[in-house]
C-alpha cells in the first residue's frame, strides 16, 4: 500500500475518515485519525448545535465559528496532520462553511450531497487546499470536471466514488436505483480514473467509499483500482469518536436487518438504523416543532411539514438519544462488536506496513 497524495498533501496511509454529522466526526476523531497518518475529516453540518457560541438565534454565525474551533482543537491533537472538512452542498450555508474551512486551516475539503460546482471559486484565495468532490457515477465526475475547468481552470485533486448500496448517511442516488444490484462501485472507480487520464491527461487519486470495514476490504479496493479508501462507520465505535457512548452502543447492538434507507427532508435518501424512524418523525411533527434554523437549501420539513428536522434529529442521536435521534450508518455497522481506539484500527489495517516504514525495511 502506497502513501496517498492529494494535491500538495502526502498522506502516509491511503485512508480518509469519512465525515459524519452532526458532531459524530468532530475534532477528537479527526485529530486522532490524522495523528495516525490518515486524513481526518470534520463534518461541518450542524456544528453550531452543542457549541457555546450558539444562542438559539445565531445558527449560521455560530456554525462557522464552531467549525474553526473544531479545526483548532484537531490541530492541537495532530499539529502536522492532514485535517480537512466534509461540506454538504445541500446546506444553506455551504459557501460560508467552505470559506470557514479554509480560514480555519483545513488542508482538504471533501464535498458531496449535491455537486459542488462552485467549490473552486469559494476557495480561490487558498490554492493549497485540496478539493475532493464525492460522486457515484462517471457522468457526475465529468460534469464537475468540465465546469471546473471551463470556469476556474482547475480539476479536482481527487475524487471520492461513493457506493450508494453500502455507504451511510446521505446518498447521491435516487431511492429507486439503490439496492437493485445494477451498481458496480469498482467499475465506476475505474471509469472515473480512465476519464481523467484520457480526457485530461492526469492521474488524480480516486477514492472508494462505502462498504469498507477491514484490511481485506482495503486491499480489495486497492486491487480493484482505487488509490485509497474512505471509511466512516468503522470509526464510530472508537474511544476517540465524538459521539455519546449511547450512539456507539446502538452500533454495537444493531443487526444487519436493522439498517435501511430513509428519506431525508433534504430530498436525498440516507442509510440509517431504521427501527425508530417513526419516533424520529413524531418528535417534531407531534410536538409541532417549527423549522428552527433553515439549515437546508431544500427542506421538506420546513416547506411542507413532512418527515422531520434532520439537523436536530442527528444532534439528538449524537447526544445519546436512541429513541428519537436519527442514527446514520453504513451497511457494515452491524460488524462493530467492541470499542477500540483509532490507533488499533490503523494497526489492523496497516500494521506490517507501519513497521516497515518505521524500521526502514
C-alpha positions as a printed Julia matrix, in Angstrom:
361×3 Matrix{Float64}:
   0.0    0.0     0.0
   1.45   3.29   -1.13
   1.07   6.67    0.57
  -1.71   8.78   -0.87
  -1.01  12.19   -2.39
  -3.93  14.58   -2.72
  -2.99  17.95   -4.16
   0.05  19.17   -2.26
  -0.56  16.88    0.7
   1.01  13.47    1.21
  -0.92  11.14    3.47
   1.12   8.29    4.97
  -1.72   5.76    4.67
  -4.34   5.68    1.88
  -7.35   6.27    4.09
  -9.79   9.12    4.58
 -12.04   9.06    7.63
 -15.46   9.94    6.28
 -17.37  12.93    7.54
 -20.22  12.16    9.94
 -22.53  14.88   11.18
 -23.76  16.2    13.5
 -20.55  16.15   15.61
 -20.03  12.41   15.22
 -16.77  13.21   13.45
 -15.55  16.4    15.05
 -12.16  17.47   16.41
 -11.32  14.46   18.55
 -11.91  11.8    15.92
 -10.48  13.78   13.02
  -7.42  14.82   15.0
  -6.63  11.27   16.08
  -7.08   9.84   12.58
  -4.68  12.49   11.28
  -2.27  11.7    14.12
  -2.21   8.06   12.98
  -1.42   9.02    9.38
  -4.79   9.22    7.65
  -6.98  12.13    6.59
  -9.23  13.25    9.44
 -12.43  14.98    8.35
 -14.62  17.2    10.48
 -18.23  17.09    9.3
 -19.32  20.72    9.08
 -23.09  20.22    9.21
 -24.8   21.45   12.36
 -21.72  22.27   14.42
 -23.48  25.29   15.9
 -25.6   22.92   17.95
 -23.67  21.9    21.05
 -21.43  24.93   20.63
 -21.21  27.59   23.35
 -21.31  30.12   20.53
 -24.94  29.22   19.74
 -27.58  31.4    21.39
 -30.56  29.75   19.73
 -30.86  32.64   17.28
 -27.47  32.83   15.53
 -27.2   29.39   13.9
 -25.23  30.36   10.8
 -22.71  32.63   12.52
 -22.18  30.11   15.29
 -21.86  27.29   12.76
 -18.88  28.9    11.02
 -17.17  29.86   14.26
 -17.74  26.41   15.75
 -16.07  24.87   12.71
 -12.97  26.98   13.25
 -12.99  25.91   16.9
 -13.07  22.24   15.88
 -10.25  22.68   13.38
  -8.13  24.39   16.02
  -8.76  21.57   18.51
  -7.98  18.92   15.89
  -4.64  20.54   15.1
  -3.83  20.59   18.8
  -4.04  16.79   18.62
  -2.16  16.44   15.31
  -0.2   19.65   14.59
   1.35  18.23   11.41
  -1.61  16.06   10.41
  -3.76  16.19    7.3
  -7.04  17.52    8.62
  -9.93  18.56    6.43
 -13.66  19.05    6.34
 -16.69  17.44    4.77
 -19.01  20.12    3.41
 -22.53  19.22    2.25
 -23.68  21.09   -0.85
 -27.28  20.72    0.36
 -26.9   23.02    3.38
 -27.97  26.66    3.21
 -24.63  27.97    4.46
 -22.47  25.83    2.19
 -20.48  28.79    0.87
 -19.8   30.11    4.36
 -18.73  26.72    5.69
 -16.32  26.2     2.8
 -14.8   29.61    3.48
 -14.64  28.9     7.21
 -12.91  25.6     6.42
 -10.21  27.49    4.54
  -9.89  30.2     7.17
  -9.63  27.55    9.88
  -6.76  25.75    8.16
  -8.43  22.76    6.5
  -5.99  21.14    4.1
  -8.61  19.14    2.21
 -12.3   19.79    1.53
 -14.42  16.77    0.63
 -17.81  17.81   -0.72
 -20.95  15.86   -1.58
 -24.74  15.7    -1.02
 -25.02  17.54   -4.32
 -22.5   18.53   -6.96
 -20.0   21.16   -5.7
 -19.94  23.19   -8.89
 -18.66  26.45   -7.35
 -16.15  24.96   -4.91
 -13.05  26.32   -6.73
 -14.5   29.85   -6.69
 -15.08  29.69   -2.94
 -11.52  28.51   -2.28
  -9.7   30.68   -4.84
  -7.74  32.54   -2.15
  -6.49  29.25   -0.7
  -4.78  27.41   -3.59
  -3.13  24.84   -1.32
  -6.49  23.49   -0.12
  -7.16  20.23   -1.97
 -10.67  19.89   -3.42
 -12.31  16.47   -3.49
 -15.87  16.02   -4.79
 -17.96  12.96   -3.96
 -19.69  11.26   -6.91
 -21.43   7.97   -7.6
 -21.04   7.96  -11.39
 -18.64   8.84  -14.17
 -21.24  11.27  -15.51
 -21.18  13.29  -12.29
 -17.37  13.39  -12.36
 -17.47  14.6   -15.96
 -19.95  17.37  -15.15
 -17.78  18.63  -12.31
 -14.54  18.43  -14.28
 -15.94  20.29  -17.3
 -17.45  23.02  -15.14
 -14.34  23.47  -13.01
 -12.0   23.53  -15.99
 -14.13  25.92  -18.04
 -14.87  28.39  -15.25
 -11.9   28.06  -12.91
  -9.11  26.41  -14.95
  -8.66  23.61  -12.46
  -9.64  19.99  -11.88
 -10.35  18.05   -8.69
  -7.32  17.0    -6.66
  -9.03  13.64   -6.05
 -12.49  12.15   -6.43
 -14.39  10.01   -3.94
 -16.6    7.37   -5.6
 -19.31   6.51   -3.09
 -21.27   3.27   -3.36
 -24.94   4.09   -2.66
 -25.63   0.41   -1.97
 -23.37   0.34    1.09
 -22.49   3.87    2.28
 -24.08   5.54    5.28
 -25.68   8.94    5.62
 -26.95  10.97    2.67
 -26.56   9.19   -0.65
 -26.09  10.69   -4.09
 -28.52   8.44   -5.93
 -32.27   8.22   -6.45
 -34.04   5.97   -3.98
 -35.37   3.67   -6.69
 -31.86   3.0    -8.01
 -30.4    1.86   -4.69
 -30.12  -1.83   -3.96
 -31.12  -3.02   -7.42
 -27.86  -4.87   -7.93
 -27.01  -2.83  -11.01
 -24.38  -0.58   -9.44
 -20.74  -1.65   -9.75
 -18.61   0.5    -7.47
 -15.22  -0.56   -8.74
 -16.23  -0.4   -12.38
 -17.19   3.2   -11.6
 -13.83   3.78   -9.88
 -12.02   2.55  -12.97
 -14.25   4.57  -15.3
 -13.55   7.78  -13.37
  -9.81   7.09  -13.4
  -9.94   6.36  -17.13
 -11.89   9.56  -17.8
  -9.37  11.85  -16.12
  -6.46  10.01  -17.73
  -7.89  10.02  -21.26
  -9.67  13.37  -21.29
  -7.38  15.48  -19.11
  -4.09  13.54  -19.23
  -3.92  13.43  -15.45
  -3.92  10.6   -12.94
  -5.72  12.02   -9.94
  -6.43   9.69   -7.0
  -9.83   8.03   -7.0
 -11.03   7.0    -3.54
 -13.52   4.2    -2.91
 -16.15   4.87   -0.24
 -18.87   2.63    1.14
 -18.62  -0.88    2.47
 -15.0   -0.6     3.64
 -14.53  -2.2     7.06
 -11.35  -4.26    7.45
  -7.95  -4.89    5.9
  -9.37  -7.32    3.35
 -11.79  -4.62    2.16
  -8.97  -2.09    1.85
  -6.76  -4.5    -0.08
  -9.64  -5.46   -2.36
 -10.4   -1.8    -3.11
  -6.78  -1.09   -3.98
  -6.53  -4.23   -6.11
  -9.65  -3.14   -8.0
  -8.06   0.16   -8.99
  -8.82   2.55   -6.15
  -5.96   4.71   -4.9
  -7.34   4.85   -1.39
 -10.46   4.31    0.68
 -12.84   6.39    2.75
 -14.17   4.77    5.92
 -16.7    6.23    8.32
 -18.81   3.66   10.18
 -15.74   1.72   11.35
 -14.55   4.76   13.31
 -17.8    5.23   15.27
 -17.02   2.58   17.89
 -13.73   4.14   18.9
 -12.81   5.82   22.13
 -11.99   8.96   20.17
 -15.28   9.27   18.24
 -17.07  12.44   19.28
 -20.49  10.79   19.67
 -22.07   9.88   23.01
 -21.44   6.32   24.27
 -25.14   5.53   23.7
 -24.72   6.33   19.99
 -21.8    3.89   19.82
 -23.81   1.29   21.72
 -26.51   1.5    19.05
 -23.91   0.26   16.56
 -22.81  -2.5    18.93
 -26.42  -3.61   19.41
 -27.62  -3.45   15.81
 -28.19  -6.35   13.47
 -27.82  -6.39    9.71
 -31.59  -6.21    9.26
 -31.8   -3.07   11.44
 -30.06  -1.0     8.76
 -32.1    0.51    5.96
 -33.0    3.53    3.86
 -34.89   6.64    4.97
 -35.79   9.75    3.04
 -34.16  12.9     4.31
 -36.08  16.17    4.24
 -33.2   17.34    2.03
 -34.75  15.24   -0.74
 -31.97  12.66   -0.61
 -32.14   9.05    0.54
 -30.0    8.15    3.53
 -28.93   4.95    5.25
 -29.57   4.67    8.97
 -30.82   2.48   11.77
 -34.47   2.35   10.79
 -36.32   0.87   13.78
 -37.01   4.23   15.44
 -37.8    6.28   12.34
 -41.44   6.74   13.37
 -40.24   8.18   16.68
 -37.85  10.49   14.82
 -40.76  11.85   12.81
 -43.13  12.0    15.76
 -40.71  14.01   17.88
 -41.09  17.03   15.62
 -44.45  16.5    13.94
 -46.43  15.6    17.05
 -44.93  18.44   19.02
 -45.47  20.95   16.23
 -41.8   21.89   16.19
 -41.19  24.51   13.52
 -38.02  24.7    11.45
 -35.53  26.19   13.92
 -32.57  27.07   11.7
 -33.36  26.82    7.95
 -30.17  24.79    7.62
 -31.02  23.19    4.25
 -31.43  24.78    0.82
 -34.29  22.38    0.17
 -36.22  21.02    3.15
 -39.5   19.13    3.08
 -39.98  19.68    6.8
 -39.6   23.44    6.58
 -41.69  23.77    3.43
 -44.5   21.26    3.99
 -44.08  19.77    7.46
 -43.15  16.37    6.02
 -40.68  13.99    7.65
 -38.61  15.67   10.41
 -35.96  18.28   11.19
 -32.82  16.41   10.24
 -30.16  18.56   11.89
 -31.87  18.27   15.28
 -32.63  14.56   14.77
 -28.93  13.96   14.14
 -27.97  16.18   17.05
 -30.22  14.24   19.41
 -28.64  11.0    18.27
 -25.12  12.31   18.76
 -26.06  13.31   22.31
 -27.21   9.75   23.0
 -30.95   9.87   22.31
 -31.57   6.47   20.71
 -35.34   6.87   20.89
 -35.91   9.97   18.74
 -32.45  10.57   17.28
 -31.54   9.65   13.71
 -28.51   7.33   13.66
 -26.86   7.25   10.25
 -24.68   4.25    9.43
 -23.32   2.16    6.58
 -24.37  -1.39    5.79
 -21.45  -2.81    7.78
 -22.3   -1.11   11.09
 -23.57  -4.44   12.46
 -20.0   -5.74   12.35
 -19.0   -3.49   15.27
 -18.58  -5.67   18.35
 -16.33  -3.69   20.7
 -14.97  -0.25   21.46
 -11.44   0.18   20.14
  -9.01   3.02   19.53
  -8.2    4.73   16.26
  -4.62   3.5    16.62
  -5.85  -0.08   16.91
  -7.78   0.28   13.65
  -4.65   1.56   11.92
  -2.66  -1.32   13.39
  -5.14  -3.8    11.94
  -5.29  -2.12    8.54
  -1.65  -1.2     8.11
   0.36  -2.81   10.93
   3.09  -4.52    8.92
   3.45  -1.54    6.62
   3.79   0.79    9.6
   6.59  -1.43   10.95
   8.38  -1.37    7.62
   8.16   2.41    7.42
   9.5    2.87   10.94
  12.3    0.32   10.54
  13.21   1.44    7.06
  12.96  -2.08    5.67
